[in-house]
Amino acid sequence: MTKNRIIWTYGLDCCYACLVFTEHLDGTRNAVLTHYPETEIPQNLAKLRELIGQSKKMKEASTKQVVLVVPGKWVKDPITNEYSFRVQDQQTASSLASDVQDKLGSGVEVRLEPYSVGQMEGKKDQGTLLVYVPPVRKGEACYRTWFSGGILGTQEPKN
């Protein structure tokens, strides 16, 4: 019997978390997660390469998704004067994304999830990334942070 799998990390506080999720035509699901400070991006990339490299099947997956939970900042548009929340260090986020894409091959969906580095004292689950991966047809694979979340994998049509 295949079990539900939960992987998680906490205390992001200016760190970069990278979730790599794959789903295969036979129903197999794989997920790996890294969490490194901004000063250790080369180590993060090396660990991602190692984890992906351990599974030939991840490269052959029909669904390949990457979720990068990264420090963000508010940016004012000079034309509209409206603020939007963006990735703080786009170069580092792009480097992580492209390295994972290179390792996984074609067809990788990348989601950027920028977060506020300002700590909110007493805020429940601040800095947490939780990934839930049930067996296929036993529920949706998904991730949750303290500020957002999303569904992973293919969506079966609703009847």
Backbone bond lengths (Angstrom), bond angles and torsions (degrees), N, CA, C in turn:
res aa  C-N    CA-C-N  psi(-1)  N-CA   C-N-CA  omega(-1)  CA-C   N-CA-C  phi
1 M - - - 1.456 - - 1.528 109.02 -
2 T 1.303 115.65 130.20 1.459 120.98 178.38 1.525 108.89 -82.41
3 K 1.330 116.07 139.42 1.465 121.44 -176.32 1.518 111.33 -102.91
4 N 1.334 113.21 161.68 1.461 119.65 168.60 1.515 107.82 -67.90
5 R 1.312 116.56 142.84 1.457 121.68 177.36 1.520 108.52 -119.42
6 I 1.316 114.91 136.42 1.459 120.85 175.55 1.518 107.36 -127.96
7 I 1.335 116.24 127.00 1.457 121.03 172.29 1.528 106.61 -124.55
8 W 1.321 115.22 148.35 1.457 117.70 -176.63 1.516 110.74 -158.05
9 T 1.329 112.56 163.72 1.455 121.15 173.23 1.515 106.91 -146.21
10 Y 1.316 116.20 161.61 1.463 120.23 -178.94 1.533 109.64 -147.20
11 G 1.316 114.98 168.48 1.462 121.08 178.59 1.521 112.90 71.93
12 L 1.337 117.90 41.76 1.465 119.96 -176.42 1.528 112.74 -60.97
13 D 1.309 119.27 -45.61 1.466 124.54 172.55 1.536 114.10 25.45
14 C 1.304 117.45 72.97 1.472 126.47 179.74 1.530 113.79 80.04
15 C 1.315 117.91 4.97 1.468 121.27 179.06 1.527 110.59 -90.61
16 Y 1.333 114.31 170.76 1.453 123.07 177.93 1.521 108.24 -112.38
17 A 1.339 116.75 125.61 1.460 121.53 173.87 1.521 107.53 -111.08
18 C 1.317 116.24 138.13 1.462 121.03 179.99 1.527 108.87 -129.26
19 L 1.318 116.02 118.84 1.457 123.33 175.88 1.523 108.07 -104.65
20 V 1.326 116.46 126.49 1.465 121.66 174.22 1.521 106.44 -114.94
21 F 1.327 116.39 121.17 1.458 122.71 -178.42 1.518 109.21 -123.14
22 T 1.330 116.50 134.00 1.468 120.42 174.41 1.519 109.28 -131.86
23 E 1.326 113.80 149.41 1.463 121.47 177.10 1.523 107.37 -135.03
24 H 1.313 115.84 139.77 1.459 121.32 -172.39 1.526 110.99 -116.04
25 L 1.318 116.25 158.96 1.457 120.96 -178.20 1.527 112.26 -59.13
26 D 1.327 117.62 -28.34 1.466 120.63 179.27 1.528 112.46 -81.75
27 G 1.348 117.22 1.00 1.451 121.21 177.97 1.511 115.08 96.14
28 T 1.317 117.96 -5.80 1.460 121.13 178.90 1.526 109.90 -68.45
29 R 1.320 115.38 139.20 1.465 121.49 176.53 1.524 108.56 -124.19
30 N 1.335 116.19 138.78 1.457 122.16 176.05 1.518 108.89 -128.48
31 A 1.323 116.56 145.60 1.461 120.74 175.74 1.523 108.78 -147.22
32 V 1.331 115.44 136.32 1.465 121.77 172.50 1.522 107.59 -130.39
33 L 1.325 115.33 151.97 1.453 121.08 -175.34 1.522 109.24 -140.30
34 T 1.335 115.87 133.21 1.466 120.57 173.66 1.523 109.05 -122.97
35 H 1.326 115.84 158.63 1.465 122.89 179.54 1.526 106.32 -150.83
36 Y 1.329 115.52 112.28 1.467 120.98 -177.94 1.519 110.00 -136.97
37 P 1.338 116.70 149.57 1.468 119.45 174.31 1.523 110.79 -67.47
38 E 1.322 115.69 160.28 1.462 120.92 -178.47 1.516 112.46 -61.79
39 T 1.318 117.58 -20.07 1.468 121.49 179.16 1.530 112.82 -82.61
40 E 1.338 117.36 -5.06 1.462 121.16 -177.16 1.533 112.65 -123.99
41 I 1.320 116.92 39.64 1.460 121.28 179.68 1.534 111.58 -62.01
42 P 1.344 120.54 -41.76 1.476 119.03 177.09 1.540 112.43 -59.76
43 Q 1.327 117.39 -37.32 1.458 120.74 177.60 1.533 110.76 -67.95
44 N 1.335 115.94 -38.24 1.459 120.44 177.02 1.530 109.98 -61.48
45 L 1.325 116.28 -47.52 1.470 120.38 178.90 1.524 111.06 -60.75
46 A 1.319 117.57 -42.44 1.466 121.22 179.97 1.522 110.67 -62.68
47 K 1.333 117.51 -42.18 1.467 121.16 -179.93 1.526 110.51 -66.62
48 L 1.336 117.28 -41.49 1.468 120.26 177.31 1.529 111.02 -61.34
49 R 1.334 116.70 -44.93 1.471 120.28 177.75 1.523 110.80 -59.03
50 E 1.320 115.74 -43.09 1.467 120.74 -179.80 1.534 111.12 -63.17
51 L 1.327 117.00 -48.81 1.463 121.08 -177.82 1.529 112.19 -64.28
52 I 1.311 116.71 -43.01 1.467 120.24 178.13 1.522 109.99 -68.57
53 G 1.323 116.80 -40.07 1.462 121.68 -179.56 1.514 113.71 -63.82
54 Q 1.324 117.87 -24.12 1.463 121.86 179.23 1.521 112.65 -72.77
55 S 1.335 116.81 -14.70 1.455 120.51 -176.65 1.524 110.75 -126.77
56 K 1.315 116.31 97.46 1.465 120.78 176.15 1.531 109.98 -57.47
57 K 1.319 115.09 -32.34 1.463 120.53 -177.56 1.535 112.08 -63.33
58 M 1.332 117.73 -32.63 1.463 119.68 -179.99 1.527 110.78 -61.14
59 K 1.325 117.01 -36.75 1.466 121.23 -179.11 1.525 111.61 -70.20
60 E 1.338 116.85 -25.18 1.464 121.88 -176.83 1.526 112.56 -96.03
61 A 1.318 118.33 5.05 1.459 122.87 -174.75 1.526 112.12 -64.24
62 S 1.330 115.29 150.80 1.466 120.35 176.22 1.529 110.36 -80.80
63 T 1.317 117.93 -28.60 1.465 123.29 177.50 1.518 108.15 -122.56
64 K 1.325 116.22 125.02 1.469 122.30 179.65 1.519 107.92 -131.31
65 Q 1.329 115.45 118.85 1.459 119.78 -178.17 1.522 110.62 -131.08
66 V 1.316 114.88 144.52 1.455 122.21 177.10 1.532 106.89 -128.33
67 V 1.328 115.55 130.59 1.456 121.16 175.07 1.525 106.61 -118.33
68 L 1.321 115.78 118.69 1.463 121.60 177.86 1.523 108.77 -105.85
69 V 1.326 116.29 116.76 1.458 122.01 176.53 1.522 105.23 -100.86
70 V 1.338 115.07 111.06 1.468 121.08 -167.72 1.537 110.93 -133.32
71 P 1.331 116.70 155.75 1.464 119.27 175.42 1.531 111.13 -58.17
72 G 1.325 115.76 141.96 1.457 120.64 179.83 1.517 111.68 -127.35
73 K 1.330 114.41 176.27 1.472 120.59 178.92 1.526 108.66 -153.30
74 W 1.328 115.37 157.60 1.457 121.26 175.38 1.518 108.97 -83.72
75 V 1.340 115.69 133.94 1.460 121.48 -178.87 1.533 107.98 -127.13
76 K 1.341 114.98 132.87 1.463 120.49 179.60 1.522 109.75 -94.68
77 D 1.324 116.06 127.88 1.462 121.65 177.09 1.525 107.81 -74.76
78 P 1.338 118.13 123.15 1.467 120.14 -176.55 1.529 113.68 -66.44
79 I 1.307 117.90 -21.45 1.469 120.35 -178.17 1.530 111.14 -89.17
80 T 1.345 116.33 -49.21 1.464 120.02 -175.95 1.523 113.20 -91.32
81 N 1.344 116.54 -13.60 1.465 122.63 -175.14 1.524 113.00 61.29
82 E 1.327 117.15 17.84 1.451 121.55 177.72 1.521 109.05 -95.87
83 Y 1.331 114.89 147.13 1.455 121.14 179.36 1.525 110.78 -95.95
84 S 1.320 115.29 145.38 1.465 120.83 172.47 1.523 107.65 -138.79
85 F 1.315 115.27 154.62 1.458 120.45 -178.27 1.519 108.32 -93.65
86 R 1.307 116.98 124.52 1.464 123.15 -174.00 1.522 111.30 -128.97
87 V 1.317 115.25 167.62 1.458 122.50 174.37 1.525 107.92 -65.03
88 Q 1.319 116.85 133.01 1.461 122.09 -178.04 1.524 112.12 -68.59
89 D 1.324 117.37 -45.66 1.466 121.95 -178.08 1.535 108.27 -123.42
90 Q 1.323 115.23 86.56 1.462 121.18 -175.78 1.527 111.76 -61.00
91 Q 1.327 117.72 -35.36 1.462 121.14 -178.95 1.524 111.03 -62.35
92 T 1.328 117.83 -44.55 1.461 121.09 179.55 1.530 110.83 -67.46
93 A 1.329 117.10 -44.26 1.472 120.44 178.44 1.525 110.45 -61.36
94 S 1.329 117.35 -42.54 1.473 120.98 178.79 1.523 111.29 -64.72
95 S 1.318 116.56 -38.06 1.461 120.81 178.76 1.525 111.04 -63.45
96 L 1.326 116.70 -45.93 1.470 120.23 176.90 1.523 110.78 -60.73
97 A 1.322 116.47 -47.46 1.467 120.93 -177.96 1.519 111.51 -62.25
98 S 1.321 117.51 -46.69 1.468 119.22 -176.70 1.522 111.45 -69.37
99 D 1.329 117.86 -34.23 1.454 120.34 177.95 1.526 111.00 -64.70
100 V 1.327 116.55 -43.02 1.465 120.11 178.06 1.526 110.00 -66.91
101 Q 1.324 117.70 -41.98 1.458 121.06 177.58 1.525 110.61 -59.58
102 D 1.332 117.59 -43.23 1.464 121.25 178.52 1.522 110.77 -61.20
103 K 1.321 116.61 -40.48 1.466 120.89 -177.32 1.532 111.52 -72.43
104 L 1.335 117.41 -36.80 1.465 121.10 -177.55 1.526 113.51 -84.21
105 G 1.317 117.69 -23.77 1.460 120.48 -176.94 1.518 111.05 95.24
106 S 1.297 116.30 -160.90 1.470 121.12 -172.30 1.527 112.68 -75.69
107 G 1.326 114.05 161.73 1.458 121.02 173.37 1.515 115.73 77.74
108 V 1.318 117.77 31.45 1.466 121.15 -178.67 1.526 109.75 -94.90
109 E 1.321 116.21 126.07 1.463 121.70 174.27 1.526 107.72 -91.64
110 V 1.329 117.08 129.60 1.466 121.86 179.59 1.526 108.75 -115.51
111 R 1.324 115.33 129.20 1.465 121.69 175.27 1.526 108.18 -116.00
112 L 1.319 116.14 128.06 1.457 121.20 175.42 1.521 108.70 -100.28
113 E 1.320 116.35 128.42 1.461 122.98 179.27 1.529 108.37 -121.87
114 P 1.338 117.75 85.38 1.466 118.79 178.44 1.535 110.67 -73.62
115 Y 1.323 115.55 143.80 1.461 120.24 179.01 1.523 110.22 -127.64
116 S 1.316 115.07 156.62 1.461 121.09 178.16 1.517 109.30 -75.95
117 V 1.315 116.00 130.06 1.464 119.82 179.19 1.526 111.54 -82.28
118 G 1.328 117.66 -9.72 1.458 120.93 176.17 1.517 109.69 -68.98
119 Q 1.306 116.95 119.56 1.465 120.64 -179.48 1.521 110.26 -74.25
120 M 1.309 115.19 136.92 1.458 120.69 174.15 1.521 106.46 -107.01
121 E 1.308 115.42 102.36 1.457 121.36 -175.59 1.522 110.74 -55.35
122 G 1.314 115.55 131.54 1.450 121.33 178.04 1.518 114.29 81.53
123 K 1.309 118.17 -2.21 1.466 121.44 -179.69 1.524 109.20 -68.86
124 K 1.317 116.36 126.95 1.463 121.74 -178.80 1.523 111.18 -65.79
125 D 1.304 116.56 134.39 1.467 124.27 175.21 1.524 114.31 63.36
126 Q 1.323 118.76 21.16 1.463 122.32 178.03 1.527 110.01 -53.77
127 G 1.324 117.68 128.63 1.462 121.87 175.92 1.506 115.16 80.22
128 T 1.323 118.52 18.13 1.463 122.34 -175.48 1.522 111.82 -104.13
129 L 1.326 115.67 140.21 1.465 123.07 170.72 1.518 106.79 -127.62
130 L 1.321 116.48 119.38 1.457 123.81 -177.93 1.521 108.58 -118.77
131 V 1.332 116.81 132.17 1.463 121.90 -179.69 1.528 108.09 -122.17
132 Y 1.325 116.01 127.03 1.465 122.93 -179.50 1.519 107.86 -113.69
133 V 1.339 116.80 122.54 1.468 121.79 -178.09 1.527 109.03 -128.54
134 P 1.349 116.73 93.16 1.461 119.29 175.97 1.526 110.27 -83.33
135 P 1.330 117.57 166.12 1.464 119.19 173.97 1.533 109.95 -60.98
136 V 1.322 116.53 154.55 1.465 121.47 178.12 1.525 108.84 -57.09
137 R 1.307 116.61 143.49 1.455 126.18 -177.94 1.533 112.97 65.49
138 K 1.321 116.78 12.30 1.463 121.40 175.79 1.529 110.36 -117.45
139 G 1.321 115.83 11.63 1.455 120.06 178.90 1.513 111.65 137.10
140 E 1.329 114.32 167.26 1.458 120.48 -179.61 1.522 110.85 -84.61
141 A 1.317 115.36 138.65 1.462 120.29 169.96 1.528 106.17 -75.44
142 C 1.324 116.50 138.70 1.462 118.99 -177.26 1.524 110.51 -154.76
143 Y 1.324 114.50 167.08 1.456 120.62 174.96 1.520 108.59 -131.75
144 R 1.331 115.54 151.67 1.456 122.10 176.43 1.517 108.91 -135.94
145 T 1.306 115.19 138.95 1.449 121.28 170.19 1.529 105.72 -116.31
146 W 1.315 117.76 -177.22 1.449 120.89 178.02 1.520 111.63 -75.71
147 F 1.350 116.99 -4.44 1.464 119.52 -177.75 1.527 113.91 -132.19
148 S 1.327 118.72 -9.40 1.463 120.03 -177.58 1.521 109.64 -162.76
149 G 1.309 115.20 -171.39 1.453 120.60 177.34 1.511 109.91 -174.97
150 G 1.326 116.14 176.73 1.449 119.64 179.55 1.517 111.65 -169.51
151 I 1.311 114.60 164.44 1.462 123.46 178.39 1.527 108.18 -94.09
152 L 1.310 115.68 140.91 1.466 122.11 178.33 1.521 109.70 -112.26
153 G 1.321 115.91 153.89 1.463 120.43 174.71 1.509 113.52 84.89
154 T 1.303 113.67 -172.40 1.460 119.84 -179.23 1.519 109.57 -80.51
155 Q 1.295 114.96 149.04 1.456 121.07 178.41 1.523 108.81 -99.20
156 E 1.330 116.46 124.48 1.456 118.90 174.98 1.529 107.97 -79.20
157 P 1.354 116.60 140.72 1.468 118.78 -178.30 1.538 111.00 -60.77
158 K 1.320 115.89 139.71 1.471 121.17 176.96 1.513 108.55 -85.52
159 N 1.307 116.70 134.24 1.487 120.79 178.52 1.499 110.96 -94.80
